[in-house]
Amino acid sequence: MRFLPVNLNAVLVELDNLDQTLALLASLRREPLAGVDEIVPAARTLLITFRPAVQSMAGIVQALSRRDVSAQVERGGTLVEIPVRYDGEDLAEVAQILGITPEEVVRRHTGSEYTVAFTGFAPGFGYLTGGHPSFNVPRRATPRTRLPAGSVALAGTFSAVYPQASPGGWQIIGTTPTAMWDIAREVPALLQPGYRVRFVDIATLSGAAAAALEGAGRPKAIEFAAAVPGTGPALEVRAPGLLTLFQDLGRLGQAGQGVSASGAMDQGACRTANRLVGNPSDAACLETVNGGLQLRSRGDTVVAVTGADAPLVLTTAAGARWSVPRYQSVALADGDLLTIGEPTAGTRCYVAARGGFAVQPVLGSCSTDTLAHVGPPALVAGDLLALRPVAQGAVVGAEELPPVGLPSVHEDVVLDVVLGPRTDWFTPEAVELLARQRWRVTPQSNRVGLRLAGEVPLARAVTGELQSEGTPTGAIQVPPSGQPVLFLADHPLTGGYPVIGCIAPHHLDRAGQIPVNAWVRFNPIQSFEPVETP
């Protein structure tokens, strides 16, 4: 095993092959390590995130190095049959790469039984192994910006089905009507690690058999109610601003279905808003970007706004107006309108309401993952957000101070960085340039990540293709352009581009508040070197 630093609370375990990776994963499932929060398996790696208060990096490395990775992992008993129309736009190109006919590609693809090795990239995206020995197909040189849901694809020795429309660089050989991801199912992901998979050519089936297979995995209709209106107090959305979402502290523990934690971009601000109104710290808040949110109180309510430095204006039903403070609980009477203005520093505000929002959780969390499309929809004008009854003994109004030094476009934003896990894939000049150069946050940035632009791109020392591996929140991934992407709350679980470093945990909330067009500087706090085993 090789242990690569990822962050102060994460390590990447690199093994020789997929069999060893699955053996270590199975061992950790049988005998879990104390303090481990999440394990993200990939082709040759396990990304392990842990709590330093419970488990040290040295302790994790020592415990893992003693595990046996020679055992063969048995496949599960569940068999999933996936009907495919072999009409993919890359089918002919794949045939040419392999030196066979398109018909032979189909025969080989349907003639093998696959195993779900691991999941990632997107909810319900399973990496399937065990195909025909000839299947070793390179990714496309230029990824497509959008692939339709149900695209059946090959890349390297893996096969997969894209569960939703998304960008992708795999070779598309067909499409399936079967839903890989359906939030209405008891277990939304159709493919789970260890499942067996067989692809079936729809063209070879009778009409009745094809219809039966096509309908087997089709998503059921489901309606999501952002809130359940009742007779108690509520907040009416008069204007949603640019984007307002429900967010809490996220949904850890769903990596097996390819679902990342998501959650509030500034978790400290979310917790503080809840404290100010007497809620549990993990209750859902409203996260709004760049102001513009207007909320009218239905009945008497108590709210608090934290996060970005934005003006707050209260307008009564009679038309009187005055400013109200951030980081304090604010009592609203029936008909009062609270307006959040454009921030002067930071970019995201958090609104908590006493009692908490009566919002339906999805997979144990009320957070909205904008990449995976998991969680409540974005708020729209006219939404009525019912509030839960207030818990007895809730304390309201505990003093809180607004943060100082919120990121702004007027001065460079400095972020502490832990180098790794793939720093050695870059030239020494690129590693030095990462810290020396200023990086502008481009308008293409969002909750998935900050797209950065620097005068000089980062050059790689290793030009080969990196097999997909786990990527944590805060990862600085470098695509072929050499312009980094800083992964934020809604990033994919796995990625195929090298990560040169990761934002230290104590600066993740700060990263979540950086506005578009701000300038970022990276401050390495730890040099890169593999972690030695004791």
N, C-alpha and C positions, 0 to 999 in steps of 0.2 A: 504494500500500500504506500501511497504518497499522499501527504497531508499538506494542502495548500491553504494559506490564510485567505479568508474572504472578508471578515470584519472582526470586531472585538467580540462578537457573539456568534460567529459562524465559521465553519471550516468546510472545505471541499475535499472529500476523500476520493482519490483517483486510484482505480484498479486496472488490471491488465485487460479485462474483457467484460462483456455483459454477464456471463455466467457468474463470475466472482462478485460483480455488483449485486446481482439478484440474491446470491448466497448471503452477502453481508446484510442486505435489506431484510431477508427472512430471519436472520439471526437477531436483528434489532427489534423485529416485531415479536419474536418469541420471548426475548429477554430485553426489555426496554432499558435505556440508560436514564437515570434520574436527571431532570433538568432539561431534557431535549424537548423542544417545542414543535419542531417540524423537520421532516425528512423528505427531500425531493430527489427521487432517483432519476438517473438518465442512463445513457448507453454505457459509460465507463466510470461514472461518478455518483456519489451521494453528496448532496448539499445538506449539511446538518446545522440547524439553528438551535442555540441553547441559551439558557439563562445563566450568566456568569455568577449570580449570587448563589446558585445551586451547584454548578459544575464549571470547572476551569477548562481553558483550552488544553492545558497539559493533561488534565484528567480525562477529557474526551479522547485525545489522541492515544493515551496509554490504554484505555479500555478498548478502543476499536482495534488497536494493533494486535490484541490478543485473540480477536475473533477468528474463527475458522471460516475461510472463504472457499474451501475446496468442495463443499457438499453440493450435489446437484439438486436444484430446486424443482420439485414436482409441479407439473401443470395442473391447473384446476379442472374440475369435472364439467363446468358449465361450457356449453358450445353455443356460439352465436352465429347464425347464418345471415350473411349480408347480400341481398340481391344487387347486382351491378349491371348497368347499361354501359358496355365498353365502347363509349363514344368520345373519350377524352381527347383534347386537342394535342396532347403530347404522345399519344399512342404510337403514331408512325415514327416519331423521333426516338422513342424508347426502343422500338423494334430495330431501328437502324443502329443505335448504340450497341445493342446486343447481337446484331448480325443475324436476326431471325425475322419472321413475318409478324405482322400485327396479330394474326390469328394464333400464332404460337405463343405470343406474349399472354394472350387471354387464357390459352390452355394451361400454361405454367402458373398463372396467377390463381386460377380456380382449382388447380390440381394439388395445391399444397394446403396444409393446415397451419394456421398461425397461432401464436401466443401473444397476449397483451403483456409486454415486458414492463412498461411503465406508462404514465400519462403526463401530459404537460402541454405547453404552448397555448392551449385554450381548453375550457371545460369540455370534457368528453373526448378529447383528442388522445387516442391511444397509439403508442408506438408498437407495431406488430413485428415480431420476429418469426423466423422459421420458414420463410418462403423458399422458392426454388433456388438452388445454389448459384444459378447464373445471374440472379437479380442483385446487381451492385451498380446502381444508377446514380450519376452525379446530379446534384441540384442544378436548377437552371442558373445560368450566369447572371441573369437579371430577374429578380423575383417579380411576380405579377402583383399589381396593387390591389386586386380583388379577385378571389376565387369563390364560386358559389358554394353554399352549404351542400354537403353530400359529395364533394369532389373526392374521388378515390385516387390515391397518389403513391408514388414511389420516390425514395431518396436514400442513397446508400444501399444498405441491406434491409431497410425498413419499408413497411407498407403502412398506410394510414388512411383515415377518412376525415376530411375537414368537417367539424360539427356545425360550423356557422360560416357565413360569408366573412372572409378575412384576407389580408395579404398572405402570400406564400410563394416559396421558391421550389416546391416539390414538383415532380413530373406527373401531370394529370393523365390517367389512362381511362377513367370512366366516372360515372356518377351513380349514386344510390338514393332512392327516396326514403330510406330508413333513417330516422332521427338518431344521431349519436348522443344528443343531449336534449332532455325534455324535463323541465323543472316540475311538471305535473306528476312524473313518476316518483314512486317512493324513493328509489335511487336514481337520480337524474341521468347519470352517465351509463349508457348502454354497455360500454366496455370497461371492465375492471381489471386491474393487474392480476395475471394468472388465468384469465378466461381464454378459452380456445375460440378461434375464429375461422370460418370458412366462407370464401366468396363464391357466389353462385351467379352464373351468366343468365340474366333474365331472358335472353334470346333463346335459350335452350329449354325453357319451362313452358308448360301449358298455360293457358289463360288463367285457370283457377289457381294453379300453384303460384304463378307470378303475383296474382292479386293478394293471395294469402301472405306471401313473404313481404310484399310492399307495405301491407297494412300493419305488419307485426310491430314495427318500431316507429310508426308515425306519431308525431306529438299530439297529445290530447289538448283540447282547448282549455285554457286557464285564464281567469281574469284576476288581476291583482288590484286590490283596493288599497290605495296609499294611506287611507285612514278610514276609520269606521265612525261616521257621524252619529252622534247621540244627543242626549238632552243637556249634557254638561258643557263646560267651557270649551272653546275651540279657537283656532286661528285661521282666518280666511286669507288665502293668497290673493292679494289684489294685483301684484306684479311679481313675476318670478326672478327678474334680473336676467343676467346672461345665462347662468346655469345654477340651479339650486337642487341639491340632492340630500336624501337622508344618509347620514354616515354615523357609525359608532366606532368601536375599537377593532372591528374586523372579524373575519371568520377563519381563524386558525384551524388546522386539522383536516382540511379538505383537499390536500395535495393529491390524495389517491384518486380523486375525480378530476384532477387538472385545474382546480380552482385555487387562486391565490387569496391572500387574506383581505386585500382591499382595505377599506376603513378610512377614517379621517386622515387627510393629508397633514394636518397639524393636530396630533393626538393630545398634546398638552392643552391646547386651546379648547378642544372638545371636552376633556375631563373638567377643566376649570369652569366652563359654562354650566355643566351639570351640577358641580358643587355649589355654584352661586344660587341655584334655584332649589337645592335640596334633593336632587336626584342621585341615584347611583352613578358612579363615574363612567360606567359602560353603557349608559342609556343613549338612545339615538338623538343626535342634533341635526339641525339643518346646516349644511355647508353651502355657502353661496360665494360666487366668484365676482370680484370687481364691482360689488354693490348693485343697487337697483331693486333689491328685494323689498316689497311692501307687504306688511302683515296687519290685518285688521282684527282686533280682539272681539270675539263673540262671548259675552259674559266677562267676568273679572278673571284676569290671568296675571301670572308673574313670569317674566322672561329675563334672559341675560344674553348679552352679545359679547363675544371674545374674538381673538384672532387679529386680523388686519386692523390697522389704524384708520377707521372709516367713521365719518360723522353719522350720528344717529339723531333723528328728528321724530318727536312725538307730536301728532296732530289729533286733537280731541274731536269728538263728534260735533262740537259747537264751532270748530274752526280755529281754536287757539293752538299755537305752535311754539315749541321750545326744544332746545337740545337736551339730550339725556346722555349720561356717561356710559362708556364701555366698562367692562369688568365690574359691573354692579348689577344687582337684581333691580328690575324696573317693574312696578305695578302698572298694569293697563286696565282701564275701566272699559266697560262695554262700549264699543264703537271707536275706541282709540286706534289710530293708525301709526305703526312704527315703520319708518323708512331708513334703510341703510344706504348711505351715499358712497361715492367712489373713494376707495382707499388712497391715502397719501403714502402709505408704506405697507408692505405685505400685500396679499391679494385675496385671501380667503377669510371670511367671517363665519363664526359658528353661533347659532341661536339655539338655546335650550329653553324649554318651557316647564314650569313647575308641574310635577306629576308625570311628565314624559309624554311623547307623542304615541298615540294608539296606532302604531304602524306594524304591519305583519312582517315578521322575520322570514328570511329565506336562507335555508341551510344554517340556521342558528344565529343569523346576523341581519340587521336592518340596513347594512351598508349596500350601496349601489356600485357595482363594478362596471365601469363604462366600457371596458374592453371585452369582458366576458358576457355582458348583458345579463348579469345576475343581480337581483334585488329590485327595490321599488323603482318606478319610473321617475324621471325628473319632474319637478313640480311645474304646474301650469296655472295661469290665472283662473281663479274660480275654485281651485281646490280648497276643501274645508278640512283642516287638520284637527281632528278631535284629540283631546288630552285625556290621559288616564287619571283616575282618582288619586289624590295626593296621599302618599304613605304617611301613616302616623309617625310622629317624631322627626319628620324631615326638617332640617335646619336650613333656613334661607338667610342669605345676606352676609355670610362669612367674608371678611375682607380679602380682596385679591388685588394685586397690582398689575397693570398692563406691562407686557414685556418691553424692554428697551432694545434698540438696534434692530428693529424689523427690517427685512430686505427692502430695498427701493432701487429705482433706476438712477438715483443721484450719486451712489457710491458703490464701489465693488463689494460684492457679497463673497465672503471667505467661508469655505466649507472644509472642515477637516476630512482627510481621506486616509483610509488604510489601503495600501497597495496590495494587489492580488485579486483573484487567484491566477490571472494569466498575464501578469506584468512582463514575464520573460518572453512573451510573444511579440513584444515591441522593442524597437531599437533603444539603446540608452539615451539617444537624443530625444526620442519621443517621450520617454518617461520624464526627462528633465523639462521638456516643453509643456507637459501636462500641468506642471506647477508654475512655470514661469509665465505662460501666456494667459491673457484674458480671454474668456469665452462668453459670447453674447447668447442670451436666451431668445430663440427665434419664435415667431408667432405660431409655428406648428406645434408648440408645446401644449400639454394637457395633463390630465391625471395619470395617463400611462407613463409619461416621461417628459423631461425637458430636452428638447433638441437644441444642441449647442453648435455655435459656429465660431471657429477661430481662424486667424489669418493664415496659420500654417497647420495643415492636417497632421494627425499622428501616423507615423510610418511603422509598419510591422516588420519584425525580424523573421517571423515565421509566417509564410504565405499560404500554408496548407489550410484545408478545411477543418474546422473544429466541430467535433460531434456535439450535438445538443447537450447542454448541461444546465443544472439549476441556476437561477439568477435571483438574488435577494433584492428587496427594496433598497435603493441607494446604489445599485450597481452602475458603474460607468462602462457601458458597452460601446465598442468601437466597430462600426460597420466598415465595409471596404472604402467608403468615402474618406475615412480618417477623422470625420467630425463626430464627436461623442454624443451619446444619448444617455442621460441620467434617468434611470428607471425610478418611478415613483409608485404610488399605492396600487395602481391598476395594471402594473406590468405583467407580461406573461411569466409563468412559472419557469419555463426553460427557454434558452436562446442558443443560437448557433454562431454568434460572433464573440470574440474574446473580450473579457472584462478586465480592464487595466487596473481598476481600483474600485473601492466602495466608500460611500459617505459614512463616516463614523455615526453610530446610533444617536449620539447626543446632538447631531446636526440635521437629523432627518426632518424634524418639525420645521426647522429653518428652511430647508430645501423646499418644503411644501408651500412656503409663503413667497417664493421668489417670483416677481412679476415678469411678464414678457418685456423684452428689450433691456433687462438688467444685465450687468456684467458680472461673471462669476470667476473667482480664482480658487484653485484647489491647493490645500495645504497638507502635504503628506505628513502624517504623525507616526508612521511606522514603515520601515523599509520592507521590501519584499524578499522573503526567503522561505522555502518550504519549512514546515514545522518538523523538528526532529523528534523521533520517537525516543522515549526514555530508555 
